[in-house]
Amino acid sequence: MTTPKKENDRRIFDLLGIGIGPFNLGLAALSEPIDGFSCLFLDAKTEFDWHPGMLLSASRLQTPFMSDLVTMADPTSRYSYLNFAKQTGRLYPFYIRENFFLPRNEYNQYCQWVSKQLSNLRFGFKVTQLDYNAGEGIYHVTGVDRRSGQPQTYLCRKLVLGTGTTPYVPDNCPMHDPRVMHSASYMQQKTYLQSQSAITVIGSGQSAAEIFYDLLQDIDTYGYQLNWMTRSPRFYPLEYTKLTLEMTSPDYVDYFHELSPEKRSRLIANQKSLYKGINAELINDIYDLLYQKRLVSDIQCQLLTNVALDKIETSGDKLTLKFNHFEQEYALEQQTGAVVLGTGYQYRLPEFIQGIKSQIEFDDRGQLAIQRDYGIDIRGDIFIQNAGLHTHGISSPDLGMGCYRNATILQAVLGYAPYPIEDSIAFQTFDPTKIRAQQNQPTSSPHSAITATPSKTVSSAAQPTQHRNVEPLAALRISPSGGSVSVLMAPHKEAQ
Ligand SMILES: Cc1cc2nc3c(=O)[nH]c(=O)nc-3n(C[C@@H](O)[C@@H](O)[C@H](O)COP(=O)(O)OP(=O)(O)OC[C@H]3O[C@@H](n4cnc5c(N)ncnc54)[C@H](O)[C@@H]3O)c2cc1C
């Protein structure tokens, strides 16, 4: 880390990151080699730990290992997964395993390995307040050291909010009752859950499916009844076909961001199977395990779709769950010992933002108006990670697009692109108006062209010349189609 400059005996960082989940950890790893650029990343946790309540032994990443912290921006970085595998003696086993999808536990170990090598991270520091000194153009980031309980304030010129999403709990769920829990705390509650005579899992996303599968493995050992209820019309798979995966791309972000907020919100509602479904492989594993278990014992299992949870009654020894079946308009009740809510996660603007909220831009619906370069304020000083499902589309929570977003944020902060940014990778064209432009564009090479990217903000902090061996203001434009192949797709309609 480059030491922050001292002004009037105060240390002022060029950039402060709040929250160290995978996205800001990736930004820290990409920032560290940049000469003359001082940054610090803060996290309330005492160490990096990725969704510890969902580190099930059989779970794996839903994105390939190249969705690590740095590779898609800089494949030569020493913070890549492959370097981690090499340094920890795992490269050959990884090679022989021939599986792109890392166990979730291994991804966590990899991130912890990176976090231990970076000098620009500070754990155990919870940010509680942000203020802005307009005269100096400096942000004051105040928080509390969790070990000492002492307050401290850091100063910086730019900010990146990476506080992640929080578990979503429907209003009608009494979380004060210890028998009702969110999937985010599953591993901590597993022993308790397995002591119950009946367990109900609600929801049909990946987390709910993984928990159902995990509990199903032991159903005959513990003898509990296991129920899986969802309001979705079916246990639907995550769509993972290649032309659809092209919608997790800079091209699609461009297209999506240009649409009106109304159109974007309609689209996102129709794209659930692209980011919320269950791995098809896991759905089949669940089926096969149900089949095997039924062969050897009379297991008690109930799977029901189309049922919305109306109420959880907590009086009495058992919980009473009241559901409504959508299609039949039929009310049903279920007695159970404990409930696991696989109801997902949502973004909430952190409380500490209050002091600078007037500088943040919101749309007519009160949602964050996130700019194309992930900026959220009037000056272009504050950037945000993983909060733009409504502005940047399905790639917002995707680990595979983290490097792209971080390279884009760095370009906006520094005024030059320290890492080349691909702006066109898809074979298909999402925006029909671009076809004519592509046809008229001379391409020197069928696979690449260099375009200069105009910079929005020029940092007083780091200068292009100070950076290592990366060309300033260069953005790589890669078009695999070379302009000759074009698959037109209107994403709001089913592809035929
Ligand atoms: C169980 C699970 C599995 C997933 N698997 C995948 C996958 O395989 N592939 C994929 O593409 N995506 C996956 N995702 C989605 C992906 O977006 C998240 O996994 C990822 O963790 C998001 O990273 P983040 O950096 O936004 O935030 P988080 O990982 O949520 O981290 C946010 C951090 O901010 C800190 N923080 C919050 N408030 C403060 C504060 N006031 N002061 C200081 N620190 C603070 C928190 O302590 C936390 O460490 C998964 C999500 C879940 C829940």
The ligand as a Gaussian input file, in Angstrom:
#p B3LYP/6-31G(d) Opt

LIG

0 1
 C      -24.463000     -18.222000       0.274000
 C      -24.112000     -17.403000      -0.939000
 C      -23.385000     -17.982000      -1.967000
 C      -23.045000     -17.228000      -3.108000
 N      -22.358000     -17.827000      -4.107000
 C      -22.057000     -17.127000      -5.211000
 C      -21.352000     -17.753000      -6.295000
 O      -21.001000     -18.930000      -6.231000
 N      -21.061000     -16.999000      -7.402000
 C      -21.476000     -15.698000      -7.493000
 O      -21.227000     -15.065000      -8.518000
 N      -22.132000     -15.088000      -6.492000
 C      -22.430000     -15.765000      -5.353000
 N      -23.113000     -15.136000      -4.348000
 C      -23.470000     -13.705000      -4.511000
 C      -22.290000     -12.753000      -4.223000
 O      -22.690000     -11.475000      -4.611000
 C      -21.924000     -12.710000      -2.734000
 O      -21.472000     -13.936000      -2.416000
 C      -20.770000     -11.793000      -2.293000
 O      -20.421000     -12.131000      -0.972000
 C      -21.085000     -10.341000      -2.328000
 O      -19.904000      -9.669000      -1.919000
 P      -19.898000      -8.197000      -1.332000
 O      -18.471000      -7.785000      -1.390000
 O      -20.906000      -7.364000      -2.015000
 O      -20.453000      -8.285000       0.167000
 P      -20.361000      -9.248000       1.401000
 O      -19.686000     -10.517000       1.068000
 O      -21.739000      -9.324000       1.945000
 O      -19.432000      -8.444000       2.417000
 C      -19.819000      -7.203000       2.957000
 C      -18.882000      -6.860000       4.097000
 O      -19.181000      -5.544000       4.562000
 C      -18.961000      -5.498000       5.948000
 N      -19.683000      -4.363000       6.526000
 C      -21.017000      -4.105000       6.464000
 N      -21.309000      -2.965000       7.127000
 C      -20.132000      -2.487000       7.599000
 C      -19.772000      -1.340000       8.374000
 N      -20.687000      -0.458000       8.796000
 N      -18.477000      -1.157000       8.696000
 C      -17.530000      -2.040000       8.286000
 N      -17.825000      -3.156000       7.563000
 C      -19.102000      -3.363000       7.230000
 C      -19.458000      -6.850000       6.440000
 O      -18.863000      -7.183000       7.684000
 C      -19.020000      -7.786000       5.306000
 O      -17.786000      -8.398000       5.569000
 C      -23.462000     -15.868000      -3.211000
 C      -24.214000     -15.296000      -2.179000
 C      -24.535000     -16.049000      -1.052000
 C      -25.358000     -15.409000       0.031000

